[in-house]
Amino acid sequence: QMHVVESGGGLVQPGGSLRLSCAASGFTASDNLIQWFRQVPGSERVPVVGLDSMNSILHYKGFTGGRFTLSRDSAKNTVYLQMNNLTPEDPAVYYCRANIRGTIIWGKGTRVTVSS
């Protein structure tokens, strides 16, 4: 069984930082495309940033300002989303998605709240 599990969400003040984790099981994360999406109520889930098997970081439309970066710990089979300078526009449920040779696996998401 292939799974991804997100963690690390929570409450952060405006301007603060948060690191989300996407722990993979049943497959090797570094061999596949791992993406982070986010979704706010009433809106579609949108891609934020991705990390492919060549270790290239993919920044999607609207998220090219450098506030969101990815890293990988192959020993832990985990991909991390580092979010900096969070704003009141960033609260959402953040989802990890794995594309394993065309098979799509979603996690259940982790909620991020930005508030003073």
Contacts in CASP RR format, 6 or more apart in sequence:
PFRMAT RR
TARGET T0000
AUTHOR 0000-0000-0000
METHOD contacts of the structure
MODEL  1
QMHVVESGGGLVQPGGSLRLSCAASGFTASDNLIQWFRQVPGSERVPVVG
LDSMNSILHYKGFTGGRFTLSRDSAKNTVYLQMNNLTPEDPAVYYCRANI
RGTIIWGKGTRVTVSS
1 25 0 8 1.000
1 26 0 8 1.000
2 24 0 8 1.000
2 25 0 8 1.000
2 26 0 8 1.000
2 27 0 8 1.000
2 98 0 8 1.000
2 100 0 8 1.000
2 103 0 8 1.000
2 105 0 8 1.000
3 24 0 8 1.000
3 25 0 8 1.000
3 26 0 8 1.000
3 105 0 8 1.000
3 107 0 8 1.000
4 22 0 8 1.000
4 23 0 8 1.000
4 24 0 8 1.000
4 25 0 8 1.000
4 34 0 8 1.000
4 96 0 8 1.000
4 97 0 8 1.000
4 98 0 8 1.000
4 105 0 8 1.000
4 106 0 8 1.000
4 107 0 8 1.000
5 22 0 8 1.000
5 23 0 8 1.000
5 25 0 8 1.000
5 96 0 8 1.000
5 107 0 8 1.000
5 108 0 8 1.000
6 20 0 8 1.000
6 21 0 8 1.000
6 22 0 8 1.000
6 23 0 8 1.000
6 94 0 8 1.000
6 95 0 8 1.000
6 96 0 8 1.000
6 107 0 8 1.000
6 108 0 8 1.000
6 109 0 8 1.000
6 110 0 8 1.000
7 20 0 8 1.000
7 21 0 8 1.000
7 23 0 8 1.000
7 110 0 8 1.000
8 18 0 8 1.000
8 19 0 8 1.000
8 20 0 8 1.000
8 21 0 8 1.000
8 110 0 8 1.000
9 18 0 8 1.000
9 20 0 8 1.000
9 94 0 8 1.000
9 110 0 8 1.000
9 111 0 8 1.000
9 112 0 8 1.000
10 18 0 8 1.000
10 110 0 8 1.000
10 111 0 8 1.000
10 112 0 8 1.000
10 113 0 8 1.000
11 113 0 8 1.000
11 114 0 8 1.000
11 115 0 8 1.000
12 18 0 8 1.000
12 86 0 8 1.000
12 112 0 8 1.000
12 113 0 8 1.000
12 114 0 8 1.000
13 86 0 8 1.000
13 114 0 8 1.000
13 115 0 8 1.000
13 116 0 8 1.000
14 86 0 8 1.000
14 87 0 8 1.000
14 88 0 8 1.000
14 114 0 8 1.000
14 115 0 8 1.000
14 116 0 8 1.000
15 84 0 8 1.000
15 85 0 8 1.000
15 86 0 8 1.000
15 87 0 8 1.000
16 84 0 8 1.000
16 85 0 8 1.000
16 86 0 8 1.000
17 82 0 8 1.000
17 83 0 8 1.000
17 84 0 8 1.000
17 85 0 8 1.000
17 86 0 8 1.000
18 83 0 8 1.000
18 86 0 8 1.000
18 112 0 8 1.000
19 80 0 8 1.000
19 81 0 8 1.000
19 82 0 8 1.000
19 83 0 8 1.000
20 36 0 8 1.000
20 80 0 8 1.000
20 81 0 8 1.000
20 83 0 8 1.000
20 94 0 8 1.000
20 96 0 8 1.000
20 110 0 8 1.000
20 112 0 8 1.000
21 78 0 8 1.000
21 79 0 8 1.000
21 80 0 8 1.000
21 81 0 8 1.000
22 29 0 8 1.000
22 34 0 8 1.000
22 36 0 8 1.000
22 78 0 8 1.000
22 79 0 8 1.000
22 80 0 8 1.000
22 81 0 8 1.000
22 96 0 8 1.000
22 107 0 8 1.000
23 76 0 8 1.000
23 77 0 8 1.000
23 78 0 8 1.000
24 34 0 8 1.000
24 77 0 8 1.000
24 78 0 8 1.000
24 79 0 8 1.000
24 98 0 8 1.000
25 77 0 8 1.000
27 98 0 8 1.000
27 100 0 8 1.000
27 105 0 8 1.000
28 77 0 8 1.000
29 72 0 8 1.000
29 74 0 8 1.000
29 77 0 8 1.000
29 78 0 8 1.000
29 79 0 8 1.000
29 98 0 8 1.000
30 53 0 8 1.000
30 55 0 8 1.000
30 72 0 8 1.000
30 74 0 8 1.000
30 77 0 8 1.000
31 53 0 8 1.000
32 53 0 8 1.000
32 98 0 8 1.000
32 99 0 8 1.000
32 100 0 8 1.000
32 101 0 8 1.000
33 50 0 8 1.000
33 51 0 8 1.000
33 52 0 8 1.000
33 53 0 8 1.000
33 98 0 8 1.000
33 99 0 8 1.000
34 50 0 8 1.000
34 51 0 8 1.000
34 70 0 8 1.000
34 72 0 8 1.000
34 79 0 8 1.000
34 96 0 8 1.000
34 97 0 8 1.000
34 98 0 8 1.000
34 99 0 8 1.000
35 47 0 8 1.000
35 48 0 8 1.000
35 49 0 8 1.000
35 50 0 8 1.000
35 51 0 8 1.000
35 58 0 8 1.000
35 96 0 8 1.000
35 97 0 8 1.000
35 98 0 8 1.000
35 99 0 8 1.000
36 47 0 8 1.000
36 48 0 8 1.000
36 49 0 8 1.000
36 50 0 8 1.000
36 68 0 8 1.000
36 70 0 8 1.000
36 81 0 8 1.000
36 94 0 8 1.000
36 95 0 8 1.000
36 96 0 8 1.000
36 97 0 8 1.000
37 45 0 8 1.000
37 46 0 8 1.000
37 47 0 8 1.000
37 48 0 8 1.000
37 94 0 8 1.000
37 95 0 8 1.000
37 96 0 8 1.000
37 97 0 8 1.000
38 45 0 8 1.000
38 46 0 8 1.000
38 48 0 8 1.000
38 90 0 8 1.000
38 92 0 8 1.000
38 93 0 8 1.000
38 94 0 8 1.000
38 95 0 8 1.000
38 112 0 8 1.000
39 45 0 8 1.000
39 46 0 8 1.000
39 92 0 8 1.000
39 93 0 8 1.000
39 95 0 8 1.000
40 91 0 8 1.000
40 92 0 8 1.000
40 93 0 8 1.000
45 95 0 8 1.000
46 60 0 8 1.000
47 60 0 8 1.000
47 63 0 8 1.000
48 60 0 8 1.000
48 63 0 8 1.000
48 68 0 8 1.000
48 81 0 8 1.000
48 94 0 8 1.000
49 57 0 8 1.000
49 58 0 8 1.000
49 59 0 8 1.000
49 60 0 8 1.000
49 63 0 8 1.000
49 68 0 8 1.000
49 69 0 8 1.000
49 70 0 8 1.000
49 81 0 8 1.000
50 57 0 8 1.000
50 58 0 8 1.000
50 59 0 8 1.000
50 60 0 8 1.000
50 70 0 8 1.000
51 57 0 8 1.000
51 58 0 8 1.000
51 70 0 8 1.000
51 72 0 8 1.000
51 79 0 8 1.000
52 58 0 8 1.000
55 72 0 8 1.000
57 69 0 8 1.000
57 70 0 8 1.000
59 65 0 8 1.000
59 66 0 8 1.000
59 68 0 8 1.000
66 84 0 8 1.000
67 83 0 8 1.000
67 84 0 8 1.000
67 85 0 8 1.000
67 86 0 8 1.000
68 81 0 8 1.000
68 82 0 8 1.000
68 83 0 8 1.000
68 84 0 8 1.000
69 81 0 8 1.000
69 82 0 8 1.000
69 84 0 8 1.000
70 79 0 8 1.000
70 80 0 8 1.000
70 81 0 8 1.000
70 82 0 8 1.000
71 79 0 8 1.000
71 80 0 8 1.000
71 82 0 8 1.000
72 78 0 8 1.000
72 79 0 8 1.000
72 80 0 8 1.000
73 79 0 8 1.000
73 80 0 8 1.000
79 96 0 8 1.000
81 94 0 8 1.000
83 90 0 8 1.000
83 112 0 8 1.000
86 112 0 8 1.000
86 114 0 8 1.000
87 114 0 8 1.000
88 114 0 8 1.000
88 115 0 8 1.000
90 112 0 8 1.000
90 114 0 8 1.000
91 112 0 8 1.000
91 113 0 8 1.000
91 114 0 8 1.000
91 115 0 8 1.000
92 111 0 8 1.000
92 112 0 8 1.000
93 109 0 8 1.000
93 110 0 8 1.000
93 111 0 8 1.000
93 112 0 8 1.000
94 109 0 8 1.000
94 110 0 8 1.000
94 111 0 8 1.000
94 112 0 8 1.000
95 106 0 8 1.000
95 107 0 8 1.000
95 108 0 8 1.000
95 109 0 8 1.000
96 106 0 8 1.000
96 107 0 8 1.000
96 109 0 8 1.000
97 104 0 8 1.000
97 105 0 8 1.000
97 106 0 8 1.000
97 107 0 8 1.000
98 104 0 8 1.000
98 105 0 8 1.000
END
